Amino acid sequence: MGWAADAQPGWPQWRSGDPHVADAWMIHGGSVEVLGRDALVIRHPAGTGERLTLNRAEVDRPLAFATPLPEGFASAEFFDADDEASVRQRLQRFEAWLRPLRTQFALGAQLVERVPAYRGGVVHLTHDNKLLAVIDMDRWQVGLHIPARPVDIEMAEWVRRPSLAADIPASFVRLPLHRVMWTYAVRTVRDVLPARYRELTVYLRRVPAMPARWFDDVHLLIMRELMVSPGTLDELVHRTGLPQDEVAHRLAALYFGGGVTTDPDSARRAEPHVRRAMVALQFDQGETDTAMLPREGDTEQAPSSSLLREAPHSPLRPARADPAAQFTVPMPLPDGH
């Protein structure tokens, strides 16, 4: 399925990755065992022995099952993995479902480039005489018109406005700027790490205010290393044993998420809070949570607004029982830039 990774202007570029942080799931139907109305166990089709449980009522992202489906299992979201047209159609449905996330990604790309030029104040993004976003640089938040498309954001005009224009319409969703820039930084294939973070000593300033499941193992490893001792990029590469581009990519996300700094005084003042936050984060990573469930009436292809809920944990969990069944290929959403 190499064509899925081809970059198409204005559209996502798909790749496989960690299922727990993936933006969408494609699950091999032959690897699924039905445990109940919504409970599934999924075995890895490559025979690794890995097994994961999934309760479909907890699913917070689009998913689809490759046929053939197991006996007694019903899903409206299925496709033929051997038919390119069927797979393309499924990815197009994913892209439509993920449009709010893709719009945040497009806004994040703009913010990463433009924020240094806007030192405070209010900015309105407009396109075709429609208000798409209100950015309050003083409160470090944005109000985003969810029906806006990624292409609208890319074509929008940035207009400085007086402080009285900071009110966000009630129909807009409010998001911290750090979160929007994180959404971009973790998915882009561009190198967006500021130059000084390649030369100067890096300090952990805070744990970024993101849902716990948004951090992958490398984010956590880098934060733990920096909590033990600050270091340069090269030192982090040596200490983690990871490739430099992988460390730089995760470090960029932590930077745009407000987590790291090259200012030792700023890091020193924040140190007690950082240590408490790291302990809490490690506890969160080990806990399960069912508080953020879809609303009654939601289906597997839940409405776009469900993307805005902050489910802190992946719905996929290691199987504790012994049933013979488990997982397939997840697909996160990079950018195609």
C-alpha positions, 0 to 999 in steps of 0.5 A: 500500500505504498501509494498511501504514503504519497503526498497529495497537496492539501491532503494527509500523508498516511503511515503506520505507527504506534496504535495507541497514539494513532489517529485512525485504525485499520484492523484485520478482521481475521484477527478479531475475536468477539467477546461480547456486544462491544468487547473484542480481542485482537491478535497481531496478524504477524504471529507475535503473540501480542493481544489487545482488548478493545471495547468499541463503546470507548473508541475515540477515533475512526476505525475500520475492519478488513474483511472477512469479518469473524462470524457473528461480528457486525460493523458498518465500517469495513473494507477489502484490503486487497482492493485499492479502491476500497482502501482509498475510499476508507481513507477518504472517510477517515480524512473526512472524520478527522477534518477538525484535527486536520484543521488544527494541524493547518492552524498549527503550521501557521502558528509555528511560522508566525507566532514569533512575529506576534508579541501579544495582541489579538489576531483574526483569521478570515477567508471569504469574509468569514471569521475562521479563528480568533487568536489571543496571544496574551491569553495564549488561546485560540477560538476555532470555527470547527467547520473550517477546512484546512485549505481555508486556514492556509488561505486565511488572512491574518488581521491584527485587531484591538484587545476588545476583539478578543471575544471568541464566538460561542460556536467556536471551540477554545484551544490552548495555542500550545495544544494546537502547535503540539498537534502540528509538531508531532505529525509534521515531517518537517524539521521544526526544532529551533536552531538554539535547541541543537546547540544549547543545553535543554532543560525540562520546564514543565510537563506539557498540558496534554492528555496523557495518551498523547505522549509516546515512549520517546516523549516520556524518555526525553522528559525523564532524562531531562528531569535527571539532568539537562543536556544538549541534543547530542547528549540526549542522543547519546543518553537515549541511544536513539537517532538524532532526527527522532530525538529532535522531532520529539524535542520539537513537540515538547518545545511547542507544547511549552515543555522545554527551555534553554533558559536555566533560570526559568527551569530552576524556578519550575523544578518542584512543579515539574517533579510533581507533574512527572510523578502524576504523569507516570501514574496516569500512564499506568491507569485506565480510565472510562470517564471520556466515553462517546455520547449515547447514539455515537457510532464507530464513525463518531461525529467530528466533535468527538475529536475534541474530547480528551480521552486520557488513555488509549482504548486499546489495552493488553489482553489479560485473558487467554483468548486467541485473538488480537491487533493489526495496522494503525495509521497516524496522520502526518502532513504531506508537507 
